Structure formats: structure tokens, C-alpha cells
Amino acid sequence: MMKTKKLVFLETYGCQMNLADSEIVLSLLDKSGYSRTESIGSADVILVNTCAVRENAEQRVYGRLGDFSRYKKENPAVVVGVLGCMAERLRKELLESESFVDLVVGPDEYRKLPALIDAAIEGERGIAVKLSRIENYDDIVPLRTDGLIAWLSIMRGCDKFCTFCVVPFTRGRERSRTLVNIVREVEQLSRSGFKEVTLLGQNVNSYRDGENDFAFLLASAAAVDRSLRIRFMTSHPQDMSDALIRTIAENENICSYIHLPVQSGSDRILELMNRSYTADQYRSLVKKIKATIPGIALSTDIIAGFPTETEDDHRKTLELIREVEYDGAYTFKYSPRENTKAWQMTDDVPEETKLRRLNEIIDVQRSISLHTNRSLIGITMEVLVEGTSKKSESDFCGRTDTNKMVVFPKNGGAAGSYRQVKIDHVNSATLFGLQLHAAANG
């Protein structure tokens, strides 16, 4: 009689890197006789993959753990585990404050997870959070749950040590996967019918496998299948080389979109952040990118209220936003993270000031995004259909290669097809239009 697989419920918080890690976890568990379920009530194992970059993300996870405790009370045999960056950062607190948590496993210890779960079933609580200098899961084929868009991790960790960032302490130092295995994985994704692959790393620009840098890897991935869209994130401005910019310009299936975090427009704050560039150096880089790749879309990260930030520092950030004219921005209030150098600085900007500055940044960026999107009215754009719109069953939604979300009525096509859509109205976040006909590669 065939043994019934145990069921695992896995919930993921945070960045795309966490989504990619969850697929590695699912692959490891699948090989050990576990199967994923979308029903938490039927699960034998409940796991949450966490993020520790922002305080708000941690608070959301703590709130969710409160829900998990209820399932543990109803079924004491269920195994509850916390994975990822929050597990690495708060291992002791989690085991002490959340008595129902059976496992705490950091991002470099996922290979131990099946054995730890087996031990937890027998009543043994487990912890594995050691950081590694070599672990990159290069030999693990992720178990992907989406057959259209893939997140492909090319490296782990970060060596930049920005003073606000906890990543080097939760994910360790930089180590890259081998180019041959990454390209092999892209080939497999192409054969499996995937339409878009995003290469992931805390700083993809610093990828290195022997003499092979990120520009070479990007070109190699793009050459696998010219109908396959290639994206990447995230980039550090310091490592955005001329060769990388040329590679994007020379390959049509590398998307015309770069996420290029600036964090602040003030040189004083950038120095305190250990960002290793000035605002003018960043501006020069943006000008070079726009000159080399016409029509490129740029997005960024910005932190409001970093320690000692003045109104003049804030003004300089607003000026840079207006000058660069980003297509979008991920904006955050500064939140102190233990172990970082900024943690030792005085968090002296009042919360109400942080919020006001954050809202001013959001308002300026929203105005720019709306202006940029309005310039696209009347233009026909190629859109990769991702599926049915969340707001209307009669509409599709999809993305341009510049990463703009487009919503349009269903009129032929399906998820995974390319459609030609003429834009007829917009808001600051979304384009709306009518599809004309399928693209050549649709």
C-alpha cells in the first residue's frame, strides 16, 4: 500500500528572494515525502517563510503566528516552523515567546528541514540558523507552483553592509551559483513553457563565477530562448557597469527595466548609509543608462527619516526624484534593525516627521508616474498576459517589458500569450487599453 504523503502549508512574506527560497524548501520537502497543500486546516506541517528587512514585515508575521497557534491548539500533532531571515535574526526570542513554534530554521539551513520536521513530529523542538560561506543551493531544482513567471536565484547574501540593512546578518556574505547551472535552469524553464525569468540576488551586479561577471551571465541567459523575457533585480548603483548597460541594450528579450535603489538624494545621508556613491554620481549613471537604452524604465528604493536627516536632506531627495523621473518607487519609513551600524545611531527623526516626509515622497512620485503613464496614451504596447484581472473576470492583466501593469478586456489570448494593447487611459499605477491582435511570438 502506497504511503500517504504528509501535507505542508507554506506561507511566504517579503521579497522575491523569499519566494524563490520557498520553492527550494518545497523541492527539498517533496523529495522527502511531503506534498504542498493550500488548506492550512488539513496540513501536517505549517511553515512561514519570513522577512526581517522592515519592522512592519516582522509585525505581520507575529500577527500570523497568532493564527497558527490556534491550529496548534486544535491539533497538537501539527508541526509549526518559522523559516528565513526573521528566524535567523530572532531565533532565541521566537522559541521563548512563541511556545507553540517547533522549528526555527535560517535561510542557509534548509537542507536540514526534512530531518528537523521528522524530529519535531516525535516531540523534539529544533533550531538551525548557522550562516554559511558556501551554501547557494546550486544543485536544488526549485519546485515552482507557477508555470508562467519564474524567480531564479543566482546568488545569496551581500557584502555591501549598508548601515540600515540587516541582510548581511540574516543571509550572510555573497556567494554566487555556477553559470553553467543557472543557464541549465533557464533552459529547463524554457522547455517547460515559462515566458519570463527574473534573475535574483541582493546585488545581482556583483555576481561572479570565475571570470564570468553578471553582464556575461545576463547575455548567456538571454541567448537561451529569444522569446523568453529576462529580468533581474536588485542592482547596486556602484556595480552597474558599462558592459552590463550595453548587454541590456543589445538584447531585445532583456526587459527595458532596471530597479536601481538610490535610498536618498543627500550626499551626507548617503555617506551615513555607506552607499559608496554621491547623488551626482548616481545622476550621471542614470543619464548614461537612459542614453544607452532609450525607453528604459527605472524604479528605486527610498528611505524617509534616516537618523539625523534634516529638511534640507529631504529636499535633496525630492529634487533627485523629480530630476530622474522614476517610473515607480518603493518607499519606506526608516526602522532600526539590530546589528546594523545605523542601530547604533540615534533614531532622532520623530515618527510624525518620518510619515510626513514619506507622504511627500509618495505624492511627488505618484505625480511623476501619472505624467509618465499619460504619455503612453495612444501607444500600442506588447503585453505578456499573466491572467485574469483581480478586479474583473472579463479583463486580462499583464505586463510590458518596462514592468508596467496593463489591464484590458478579454478578446482572445490566454495567460502566457503576448498581446498588442493600445493604451486609452491610465492612472499612476496601471495602464488600461484594448487589445488589437496577438504579438508575433504569442
Secondary structure as the mmCIF struct_conf table of DSSP 4:
data_model
#
loop_
_struct_conf.conf_type_id
_struct_conf.id
_struct_conf.beg_label_comp_id
_struct_conf.beg_label_asym_id
_struct_conf.beg_label_seq_id
_struct_conf.end_label_comp_id
_struct_conf.end_label_asym_id
_struct_conf.end_label_seq_id
HELX_LH_PP_P HELX_LH_PP_P1 MET A 2 LYS A 5
STRN STRN1 LYS A 6 THR A 12
BEND BEND1 GLY A 14 CYS A 15
HELX_RH_AL_P HELX_RH_AL_P1 GLN A 16 LYS A 31
TURN_TY1_P TURN_TY1_P1 SER A 32 GLY A 33
STRN STRN2 TYR A 34 ARG A 36
BEND BEND2 GLU A 38 GLU A 38
HELX_RH_3T_P HELX_RH_3T_P1 ILE A 40 SER A 42
BEND BEND3 ASP A 44 ASP A 44
STRN STRN3 VAL A 45 THR A 50
BEND BEND4 VAL A 53 ARG A 54
HELX_RH_AL_P HELX_RH_AL_P2 GLU A 55 GLU A 74
TURN_TY1_P TURN_TY1_P2 PRO A 76 ALA A 77
BEND BEND5 VAL A 78 VAL A 78
STRN STRN4 VAL A 79 GLY A 84
HELX_RH_AL_P HELX_RH_AL_P3 CYS A 85 ARG A 89
BEND BEND6 LEU A 90 LEU A 90
HELX_RH_AL_P HELX_RH_AL_P4 ARG A 91 SER A 97
TURN_TY1_P TURN_TY1_P3 SER A 99 PHE A 100
STRN STRN5 LEU A 103 VAL A 105
TURN_TY1_P TURN_TY1_P4 PRO A 107 ASP A 108
HELX_RH_3T_P HELX_RH_3T_P2 TYR A 110 LYS A 112
HELX_RH_AL_P HELX_RH_AL_P5 LEU A 113 ILE A 121
TURN_TY1_P TURN_TY1_P5 GLU A 122 GLY A 123
STRN STRN6 GLY A 126 ALA A 128
BEND BEND7 ARG A 133 ILE A 134
TURN_TY1_P TURN_TY1_P6 ASP A 138 ASP A 139
BEND BEND8 THR A 145 THR A 145
BEND BEND9 GLY A 147 LEU A 148
STRN STRN7 ILE A 149 SER A 153
STRN STRN8 MET A 155 ARG A 156
BEND BEND10 ASP A 159 ASP A 159
TURN_TY1_P TURN_TY1_P7 THR A 163 PHE A 164
HELX_RH_AL_P HELX_RH_AL_P6 VAL A 167 THR A 170
TURN_TY1_P TURN_TY1_P8 ARG A 171 ARG A 171
BEND BEND11 ARG A 173 ARG A 173
STRN STRN9 ARG A 175 SER A 176
HELX_LH_PP_P HELX_LH_PP_P2 ARG A 177 THR A 178
HELX_RH_AL_P HELX_RH_AL_P7 LEU A 179 ARG A 191
TURN_TY1_P TURN_TY1_P9 SER A 192 GLY A 193
STRN STRN10 GLU A 196 LEU A 200
TURN_TY1_P TURN_TY1_P10 GLN A 202 ASN A 203
HELX_RH_3T_P HELX_RH_3T_P3 VAL A 204 SER A 206
STRN STRN11 ARG A 208 ASP A 209
TURN_TY1_P TURN_TY1_P11 GLY A 210 GLU A 211
STRN STRN12 ASN A 212 ASP A 213
HELX_RH_AL_P HELX_RH_AL_P8 PHE A 214 VAL A 224
TURN_TY1_P TURN_TY1_P12 ARG A 226 SER A 227
BEND BEND12 LEU A 228 LEU A 228
STRN STRN13 ARG A 229 MET A 233
HELX_RH_3T_P HELX_RH_3T_P4 PRO A 237 ASP A 239
HELX_RH_AL_P HELX_RH_AL_P9 ASP A 242 GLU A 250
TURN_TY1_P TURN_TY1_P13 GLU A 252 ASN A 253
STRN STRN14 ILE A 254 ILE A 254
BEND BEND13 SER A 256 SER A 256
STRN STRN15 TYR A 257 HIS A 259
STRN STRN16 GLN A 263 GLN A 263
BEND BEND14 GLY A 265 GLY A 265
HELX_RH_AL_P HELX_RH_AL_P10 ASP A 267 MET A 273
TURN_TY1_P TURN_TY1_P14 ASN A 274 ASN A 274
BEND BEND15 SER A 276 TYR A 277
HELX_RH_AL_P HELX_RH_AL_P11 ALA A 279 THR A 292
BEND BEND16 ILE A 293 ILE A 293
TURN_TY1_P TURN_TY1_P15 PRO A 294 GLY A 295
STRN STRN17 ALA A 297 ALA A 304
BEND BEND17 GLY A 305 GLY A 305
TURN_TY1_P TURN_TY1_P16 PRO A 307 THR A 308
HELX_RH_AL_P HELX_RH_AL_P12 GLU A 311 VAL A 324
TURN_TY1_P TURN_TY1_P17 GLU A 325 GLU A 325
BEND BEND18 ASP A 327 ASP A 327
STRN STRN18 GLY A 328 LYS A 333
TURN_TY1_P TURN_TY1_P18 GLU A 338 ASN A 339
BEND BEND19 THR A 340 THR A 340
HELX_RH_3T_P HELX_RH_3T_P5 LYS A 341 GLN A 344
BEND BEND20 MET A 345 MET A 345
BEND BEND21 VAL A 349 VAL A 349
HELX_RH_AL_P HELX_RH_AL_P13 GLU A 351 ARG A 374
TURN_TY1_P TURN_TY1_P19 SER A 375 GLY A 378
STRN STRN19 THR A 380 THR A 388
BEND BEND22 LYS A 390 LYS A 391
TURN_TY1_P TURN_TY1_P20 GLU A 393 SER A 394
STRN STRN20 ASP A 395 ARG A 399
TURN_TY1_P TURN_TY1_P21 ASP A 401 THR A 402
STRN STRN21 MET A 405 PRO A 409
BEND BEND23 ASN A 411 GLY A 412
TURN_TY1_P TURN_TY1_P22 ALA A 415 GLY A 416
STRN STRN22 TYR A 418 VAL A 426
BEND BEND24 SER A 428 ALA A 429
STRN STRN23 THR A 430 ALA A 438
TURN_TY1_P TURN_TY1_P23 ALA A 440 ASN A 441
#
